[in-house]
Amino acid sequence: MRRSWLGTATGLFSSLFLTVLLLLPLAVILARSFVPDVGAVAANGNPLRLLADPYYLGRVAFTAGQALLSTVLTVLVGLPSAVLLARYRFLGRRALTAVFTVPFVMPTVVAGIGFLALVGPNGVLGVDLRNTLGLIMLAHVFYNFAVVARLVGGFLEGIGPRLEQVAATLGAGPWRALWRVTLPLALPATWAAAALVFIFCFTSFGVILILAPEARFATLEVEIFRLTERLLQLDAAAVLAIVQLAAILVVGTLYTRLQARLAAPLASGRRTVDRGPSTTGRTLLALNIALISALVLAPLAALLVGALSGPSGAFPSLANFGGLLEARRSIGFASLGQALRNSLTFALSSSVLALLVGFAFAYAIVRGGWRALDQLSLLPLATSPITLAFGYLLTFPQLVTSFWGILLAHALVAFPFVTRTLLPALRSLPPSQAGAAATLGAGPWRTLVRVELPQLTPSLMVAAAFAFAISMGEFGATLLLARPEFATLPVAIFDRLGRPGPASYGEALALAGVLMLVTAAVMLALQRRTRTEF
């Protein structure tokens, strides 16, 4: 098909956006890693000597190790959910899938403070797991099991039940069919989900900063923040950022190749989930739902209980919220109203920009033939928010601590989710529609506005929900770029957690409760009216 002017324009716009706001800052970081700072750790010679330091080698090893362990545990927890949700039809299946997705978009500070309220120093369970590897892994499973459940489950639905039926006619029972047919078929999707989960765990920041602040648990992301924000050792931070980016790009390349294999299902047509669970299936389903519900609901419920508990232990109480309304101005936080206004302003503004950019990428890929943008649109996922903010600090110092710097960072983090949401919808539109519109005299722009956009409305709504939720919870880049008057809810929560006294902790719980309810409401209101690639 001949490339239209609109496909060319969106391709050029997408390429320019990615080059200026991502590739250029990364190139500056790479160049900066070879320029030592006076008085910095790496000042005596090439900054790359930093990698010979046993402490930083330990940070690299710990970052990779905790990400690997978290990924294995996440796959073990998420894979049974994927198989059960793909195999059986039951009442509440769609609602359950939507609830399982909520943790994926839940802000890191919400999950972090939720686990503190559950198993922290003053947790409701009476067990203090703060500064333990186990708590880090548990929080990572909370966040990422939905990636495994949805990606693997969606793939199993797409390949069709024919091969399992053939195995049954050859005498294979349900368990043998599971081990010999279903799981081998799901292997590419499982590896793809594992690669994506590894990337998210490798770049973990908020979870580590809140749940395990001791130096021995610092990941590369935390070290980059510490070297940039607190020690001003930009050359050392640049070296660690390049190491982190290189590792993520290797895993990201593996993910995109595996994802390409998932685009060609083994059987035509979408799997029809038309059978209810057997007695054994009902038991397994009930156990799985109980386990996942406990994992998802326990920290969030503990968070709400803590937010509604007064300093004296009275429940229910609005004392924590009252303290927020009367809060004095501080370094990162003024009041609940200001932080909420800032979060909503950035979320709404960045959602509009992310929709524009994400749609331009999707249209250029599908209608303009810019296939390279398909993989390039995933680059922001392979770039941690701290690295992104650090790149802005070096490349665009005028954007640092400005409204526009935070807005652009939020949009850049969110638009890949918009693109992945819109790509399946755009590809599903029959090309004959555009041809018919052209024969009636409609150009590419009029065809887009009058024919294609009305059909893409559900996908655009889901994409907007993703972008909004991601911006509401964005923590790493905002913490590095924001000044006090631009403090968002996540920054305000972190500010309160760093202050002594039960009153500050209670106000942090109250802020996290507000952020959790806003995020969950948006996602559940617009949940899953279309297919996405996540």
Secondary structure, DSSP 8 states (H G I E B T S, - for coil): ----HHHHHHHHHHHHHHIIIIIHHHHHHHHHTTS--TTSTT-SS-GGGGGGSHHHHHHHHHHHHHHHHHHHHHHHHHHHHHHHHHH---TTHHHHHHHHHHHHHS-HHHHHHHHHHHHSTT-TTS---TT-HHHHHHHHHHHHHHHHHHHHHHHHHHH-SHHHHHHHHTT--HHHHIIIIIHHHTHHHHHHHHHHHHHHHHT--HHHHHH--SGGG--HHHHHHIIIIIS--HHHHHHHHHHHHHHHHHHHHHHHHHHHHHTS-SSSS---------HHHHHHHHHHHHHHHHHHHHHHHHHHHHHTS-TT--SS--HHHHHHHT----SS---HHHHHHHHHHHHHHHHHHHHHHHHHHHHHHHTS--THHHHHTTGGGGS-HHHHHHHHHHH-GGGTTSHHHHHHHHHHHHHHHHHHHHHHHHHHS-HHHHHHHHHTT--HHHHIIIIIHHHHHHHHHHHHHHHHHHHHH--HHHHHH--GGG--HHHHHHHHHTS-SHHHHHHHHHHHHHHHHHHHHHHHHT--SS----
